[in-house]
Amino acid sequence: MSDKTDDPRALAVPSGRIARLSRLSSMTAGVAGNMAVNGLAQLGQGQRPSMRDLLLTPQNITRVADQLAKMRGAAMKIGQLMSMDTGDVLPPELAQIMARLRDDAHFMPPAQLKQVLNANWPDDWLQKYKKFDVRPIAAASIGQVHRAQLKDGRDLAIKVQYPGVAKSIDSDVANVGVLMRMSGLLPKGFELAPYLEEARKQLHDETDYVLEGAQLARFGTLLRDNPAFIVPELYRDWTTPGILAMSYVDGEPIESAQNAPQDTRNRIARNLIELTLKELFEFGLMQTDPNFANYLYQPETGQIVLLDFGATRALDPVIVRQYSALMRAGLSDDKGAIAQTAQDIGFFVAETPETHKNRIVKMIRLAFGVLRDSTEFEFAATDLSQQMQTEGMALAQEGFVPPPLPIDVLLLQRKLGGVFLLCGRLEAKVDLSTLWDAYLA
């Protein structure tokens, strides 16, 4: 195991609280400075500067994305969760700042990696390994993944948590909240605090790799007899709170299947939708992160490999029943039942103005109408996402402030939106009615 690498993306993770706070403060000050300079320039030209336009300059977008990519941890994770394209509640402009964070991250240099491994494993751990590749095969917000082989023959994928990430969650979340409030992009009256608190709790769970390992093993059991999926095997003897060890499973990025025959793409999409429905209505347990990188595809077997169970969550049975009721109401286009169920879920409250309630019900009917009227739904042929975004923007312009939603609802909406996007990327065609019927009969 060499301590050197020539990859420019190998960058030590700042692990101390002061170091991380300093980086976020520096980033925030830099963004504010750019906004002030540009604002004064516009005033000098007789223009009234817009907070939105001042924030979303190429220079500021680059500054924020680069700094969060270097920090990793909660700061980067929250940035990844902001994207509107997976159904979240925040304005689409913030997605511009965070788009790169879904696809790119720096990773620990070998010397820092070795320090983390030494802190988690016995002193003689290296003697047990035949090979250990110090260059990660994946790097994300909370950890990076390495391929290794033990002398006993096991081929491993080892997820190593960045140092200091777990301890930095509270301060990172607070500081990202400051940045979001400073942006001026949140709707007036929007209650950010409950979402930040839920994000903080979820991130603490995601940094417990023993907990993630238990969820990995649980999904392995649930899908043991399902030939459509492969779940890596947990290796408990090499798993600690900071390291997750599992069997290495090969595969191609799921998006690569968009070049496969139509029947293959249809089957992949159908399997992913059916799995989501099983998670919701049968398991009561959902992997809530629909990031495309969490799926691999094996062309030779036709199987989908499921990765990363850090965001797995047991769903509130009340919310499961509410979504079942919403699907029944939506598929039968029962306007009254849609309105009542939408209020039960929390999309609006009794005091919400009728004009806002009506638009939300219209959006729900729009979505179910498109799904209901297609015997074979063509994901790439619909402009449903654009229609929903247009309606959502109109709702915001009318002054609607969304009430704080249960975290299960937010994560469920994100998962449904992410699966829809992936099916669209595959340009799949699926008979959805047969899937609904199995769970709503």
C-alpha positions in Angstrom: 0.0 0.0 0.0 1.8 3.1 -1.3 1.5 6.5 0.4 1.7 8.4 -2.9 -0.5 9.3 -5.8 -0.2 11.7 -8.6 -4.0 12.4 -8.9 -4.6 16.2 -8.4 -8.0 15.3 -6.9 -6.3 13.7 -3.9 -6.8 16.4 -1.3 -6.7 16.0 2.5 -10.1 16.4 4.2 -10.1 19.2 6.8 -11.1 17.3 9.9 -10.9 19.9 12.7 -14.0 22.0 13.7 -12.1 25.2 13.5 -10.6 24.4 10.1 -14.0 23.5 8.6 -15.6 26.6 10.1 -12.8 28.7 8.7 -13.4 27.3 5.2 -17.1 27.9 5.3 -16.7 31.4 6.8 -14.1 32.2 4.1 -16.4 30.9 1.4 -19.4 32.9 2.7 -17.3 36.1 3.1 -16.0 35.7 -0.4 -19.4 35.2 -1.9 -20.7 38.2 0.1 -17.8 40.3 -1.1 -18.4 39.4 -4.8 -22.1 40.3 -4.3 -21.2 43.7 -2.8 -18.8 44.6 -5.5 -21.1 43.6 -8.3 -24.1 45.3 -6.6 -22.1 48.6 -6.3 -21.2 48.3 -9.9 -24.8 47.9 -10.9 -25.9 50.9 -8.8 -23.2 53.0 -10.4 -24.7 52.1 -13.8 -28.2 53.2 -12.5 -29.5 49.6 -12.2 -31.3 48.2 -9.2 -29.3 45.0 -8.2 -31.2 41.7 -7.7 -30.1 39.5 -4.8 -30.7 36.5 -6.9 -28.6 37.7 -9.8 -25.8 38.9 -7.6 -25.6 35.5 -5.9 -25.8 33.3 -9.0 -22.8 34.6 -10.9 -20.4 32.1 -12.4 -17.7 33.2 -10.0 -19.8 32.6 -6.9 -21.2 29.3 -8.2 -17.6 28.1 -8.8 -16.5 29.3 -5.4 -19.2 27.5 -3.5 -19.1 24.3 -5.4 -15.3 24.0 -5.2 -15.2 24.7 -1.5 -17.9 22.2 -0.6 -16.3 19.6 -2.8 -13.0 20.1 -0.9 -14.7 19.9 2.5 -17.0 16.9 1.8 -19.1 15.8 4.7 -22.4 17.4 5.7 -21.7 20.6 3.8 -21.4 18.7 0.6 -24.2 16.3 1.4 -26.7 19.1 2.0 -25.6 20.6 -1.3 -26.3 17.4 -3.1 -29.8 17.2 -1.4 -30.8 20.7 -2.6 -31.3 19.8 -6.2 -34.9 20.4 -7.5 -34.6 17.8 -10.2 -35.4 15.1 -7.6 -38.4 16.7 -6.2 -37.0 18.7 -3.3 -38.7 21.9 -2.1 -35.9 24.5 -2.6 -35.7 26.9 -5.6 -34.2 25.6 -8.8 -31.5 28.3 -8.8 -29.7 26.7 -5.9 -29.3 23.5 -8.0 -26.9 25.4 -10.2 -24.5 25.9 -7.3 -24.7 22.2 -6.4 -24.9 20.4 -9.7 -21.2 19.5 -9.8 -21.4 18.0 -6.3 -23.5 15.1 -7.5 -20.7 13.9 -9.9 -17.4 15.1 -8.5 -15.4 15.0 -5.3 -11.9 15.2 -4.1 -10.6 12.2 -2.2 -8.1 11.5 0.6 -4.5 11.1 -0.3 -3.0 7.7 0.6 -1.2 9.0 3.7 -4.5 10.3 5.3 -6.3 7.1 4.1 -3.7 5.0 5.9 -4.2 7.0 9.1 -7.9 6.4 9.0 -7.5 2.7 8.4 -4.9 2.4 11.2 -7.4 4.1 13.6 -10.2 1.7 12.8 -8.5 -1.7 12.3 -6.0 -3.8 14.3 -2.3 -2.9 14.1 -1.6 -6.0 11.9 -4.4 -5.4 9.4 -2.2 -4.9 6.4 -0.7 -8.3 6.8 -4.2 -9.8 6.2 -4.5 -8.2 2.7 -3.2 -9.5 -0.6 -4.0 -6.2 -2.4 -5.4 -2.8 -1.4 -5.9 -0.2 -4.1 -5.3 3.3 -2.6 -7.0 5.0 -5.5 -10.7 5.0 -4.8 -13.2 3.5 -7.2 -15.8 6.0 -5.9 -15.7 9.2 -3.8 -18.7 11.0 -2.4 -19.7 13.3 0.4 -19.2 11.2 3.5 -16.7 8.6 2.4 -14.8 7.0 -0.5 -14.7 3.4 -1.7 -11.6 1.2 -2.3 -11.2 -2.2 -3.8 -9.1 -4.7 -1.9 -8.5 -8.4 -1.7 -7.9 -10.4 1.5 -5.5 -13.3 1.7 -8.4 -15.6 2.4 -9.6 -14.8 -1.1 -12.5 -12.4 -0.4 -12.8 -9.6 -2.9 -13.9 -6.4 -1.0 -15.3 -3.0 -1.6 -14.4 -0.9 1.4 -16.1 2.4 2.2 -13.9 4.6 4.3 -15.4 7.6 6.1 -13.6 10.9 5.8 -12.0 11.9 9.1 -13.9 14.5 11.2 -17.0 14.2 9.1 -19.2 12.9 11.9 -18.0 15.4 14.4 -18.5 18.3 11.9 -22.1 17.6 11.1 -23.7 20.1 13.5 -21.5 23.0 12.7 -21.6 22.3 8.9 -25.4 22.2 8.9 -25.6 25.4 10.9 -23.2 27.2 8.5 -24.9 25.9 5.4 -28.2 27.2 6.8 -26.6 30.7 7.2 -25.5 30.6 3.5 -29.0 29.6 2.4 -30.6 32.3 4.4 -28.1 34.8 3.1 -28.9 33.8 -0.5 -32.3 35.5 -0.5 -33.7 32.6 -2.6 -35.9 31.0 0.1 -39.6 32.0 -0.1 -40.6 34.7 2.4 -41.8 32.9 5.6 -40.2 29.6 4.7 -39.3 27.7 7.8 -35.8 26.3 7.1 -35.0 25.2 10.7 -37.1 22.0 10.7 -35.5 20.8 7.5 -32.0 21.6 8.7 -32.7 19.7 12.0 -34.0 16.6 10.0 -30.9 16.8 7.7 -28.7 16.9 10.8 -30.3 13.8 12.3 -30.2 11.9 9.0 -26.5 12.8 8.4 -25.7 11.5 11.9 -27.3 8.2 10.9 -25.5 8.1 7.6 -22.1 8.4 9.3 -22.7 5.3 11.4 -21.4 2.6 9.1 -22.4 -0.2 11.5 -26.0 1.0 11.1 -25.6 1.1 7.3 -24.1 -2.4 7.3 -27.2 -3.6 9.2 -29.5 -2.0 6.5 -27.3 -3.5 3.7 -27.8 -7.0 5.3 -31.5 -6.4 5.8 -32.0 -5.5 2.1 -29.9 -8.5 1.2 -32.4 -10.7 3.1 -35.5 -8.9 1.7 -34.2 -9.3 -1.9 -32.5 -12.7 -1.5 -35.0 -14.5 -3.8 -35.5 -11.6 -6.2 -33.5 -12.4 -9.4 -33.7 -8.8 -10.7 -31.3 -7.4 -8.0 -27.9 -8.0 -6.4 -27.1 -6.7 -3.0 -23.4 -6.9 -1.8 -22.7 -9.1 1.1 -21.8 -7.4 4.4 -18.4 -8.4 6.0 -18.9 -7.7 9.6 -15.4 -8.7 10.6 -14.0 -5.7 8.8 -16.8 -3.2 9.5 -16.5 -0.5 12.1 -18.5 2.8 12.7 -16.1 4.4 10.3 -15.5 1.6 7.8 -18.0 -0.5 5.8 -16.7 -3.7 4.3 -18.7 -5.6 1.8 -18.3 -7.9 -1.2 -17.1 -6.3 -4.4 -19.7 -6.5 -7.1 -18.9 -5.5 -10.7 -21.2 -3.6 -12.9 -21.6 -0.7 -15.3 -23.1 2.7 -14.5 -26.9 2.3 -14.8 -27.1 5.2 -17.3 -25.0 3.1 -19.7 -28.0 0.9 -20.3 -29.6 3.8 -22.3 -27.7 2.2 -25.3 -29.3 -1.2 -24.7 -32.3 -2.5 -26.7 -35.7 -1.1 -25.8 -36.9 -4.3 -24.1 -33.9 -4.2 -21.8 -34.4 -0.6 -20.8 -38.1 -1.3 -20.2 -37.3 -4.2 -18.0 -34.8 -2.2 -15.9 -37.2 0.6 -15.4 -40.1 -1.8 -14.5 -37.8 -3.5 -11.9 -36.8 -0.2 -10.4 -40.4 1.0 -10.1 -41.6 -2.3 -8.7 -38.8 -2.2 -6.1 -39.8 1.3 -5.1 -43.4 0.2 -4.6 -42.2 -2.8 -2.6 -40.2 -0.5 -0.4 -43.2 1.7 0.2 -46.0 -0.7 0.5 -44.5 -4.1 1.4 -41.2 -3.5 3.2 -42.0 -0.2 5.0 -38.3 0.4 4.5 -36.8 2.6 1.8 -33.4 3.5 0.5 -34.2 7.2 0.0 -31.3 8.4 -2.1 -32.1 8.0 -5.8 -28.6 9.1 -6.9 -27.8 7.3 -10.2 -24.4 6.3 -8.8 -26.2 4.0 -6.3 -27.2 1.6 -9.1 -25.0 -0.5 -11.4 -26.1 -2.7 -14.2 -24.7 -6.1 -15.3 -25.4 -6.6 -19.1 -24.4 -10.2 -19.0 -27.0 -11.1 -16.3 -29.5 -8.3 -16.7 -29.3 -7.7 -13.0 -29.3 -4.3 -11.1 -26.7 -3.9 -8.4 -27.9 -1.9 -5.4 -25.3 0.2 -3.6 -25.2 2.6 -0.6 -27.8 2.0 2.1 -26.8 4.9 4.3 -30.0 6.8 3.6 -32.2 3.8 4.3 -35.2 4.7 6.5 -38.1 2.9 8.1 -41.3 4.7 6.9 -44.0 5.9 9.2 -47.0 3.4 8.6 -49.4 6.4 8.7 -47.6 8.0 5.8 -47.6 4.7 3.9 -51.4 4.5 4.3 -51.7 8.1 3.2 -49.8 7.5 0.0 -51.9 4.5 -0.7 -55.0 6.6 -0.3 -53.5 9.4 -2.5 -52.7 6.9 -5.3 -56.2 5.5 -5.1 -57.7 8.9 -5.2 -55.4 10.1 -8.0 -55.9 7.1 -10.2 -59.7 7.4 -9.9 -59.4 11.2 -10.3 -61.5 11.8 -7.1 -60.9 15.5 -6.6 -62.3 15.6 -3.1 -60.3 12.6 -1.9 -57.2 14.1 -3.5 -57.6 17.3 -1.6 -58.3 15.6 1.7 -55.4 13.2 1.4 -53.0 16.0 0.3 -53.9 17.9 3.4 -53.5 14.8 5.6 -50.0 14.3 4.1 -49.1 18.0 4.8 -48.8 19.4 1.3 -51.0 22.2 2.6 -52.9 23.0 5.8 -56.5 23.9 6.6 -55.6 27.6 6.7 -54.0 27.6 3.3 -55.9 29.9 0.8 -58.2 28.1 -1.5 -56.4 29.3 -4.6 -53.2 27.6 -3.4 -55.1 24.5 -2.4 -56.7 24.3 -5.8 -53.4 24.7 -7.6 -51.8 21.9 -5.6 -54.7 19.6 -6.3 -54.4 20.5 -9.9 -50.7 19.5 -9.9 -51.6 16.2 -8.3 -54.4 15.5 -10.8 -52.0 16.5 -13.6 -49.4 14.0 -12.5 -51.9 11.1 -12.1 -53.7 12.0 -15.3 -50.6 11.5 -17.3 -49.8 8.2 -15.6 -53.4 7.0 -15.6 -54.1 7.6 -19.3 -51.2 5.7 -20.6 -51.4 1.9 -21.2 -47.6 2.0 -21.8 -46.1 5.1 -20.3 -43.3 6.6 -22.3 -41.0 8.4 -19.7 -39.0 10.3 -22.3 -42.0 11.5 -24.3 -43.7 13.3 -21.4 -43.2 16.9 -20.4 -44.7 16.2 -17.0 -41.7 17.5 -15.1 -41.7 20.8 -17.0 -45.5 21.2 -16.4 -45.1 20.5 -12.7 -42.2 23.0 -12.5 -44.3 25.6 -14.2 -47.2 25.1 -11.8 -44.8 25.1 -8.9 -43.3 28.4 -9.9 -46.7 29.9 -10.4 -47.6 28.7 -6.9 -44.5 30.4 -5.5 -45.3 33.7 -7.3 -48.8 33.6 -5.8 -47.1 33.7 -2.4 -47.5 30.1 -1.3 -45.2 29.1 1.6 -45.1 25.4 2.0 -45.7 24.2 5.6 -43.0 22.0 7.1 -43.4 18.5 5.7 -42.5 15.3 7.6 -39.1 14.1 6.6 -40.5 10.8 5.4 -42.6 12.8 2.9 -39.7 14.8 1.6 -37.5 11.8 1.2 -40.3 9.8 -0.4 -41.0 12.5 -2.9 -37.2 12.7 -3.7 -37.1 8.9 -4.2 -40.1 8.9 -6.5 -38.8 11.8 -8.5 -35.3 10.2 -8.8 -36.7 7.0 -10.1 -38.9 8.9 -12.6 -35.8 10.7 -13.8 -33.8 7.5 -14.2 -36.6 5.9 -16.2 -36.6 9.0 -18.4 -32.9 8.8 -18.9 -33.4 5.2 -20.1 -36.2 6.3 -22.4 -38.2 3.4 -21.0 -41.8 2.4 -21.7 -43.7 0.7 -18.9 -47.2 -0.5 -18.3 -47.7 1.1 -15.0 -51.3 -0.1 -14.4 -50.2 -3.7 -13.7 -47.7 -2.4 -11.1 -50.3 -0.2 -9.3 -52.9 -3.0 -9.3 -50.6 -5.4 -7.4 -50.3 -3.0 -4.4 -53.7 -1.1 -4.5 -56.0 -4.0 -5.1 
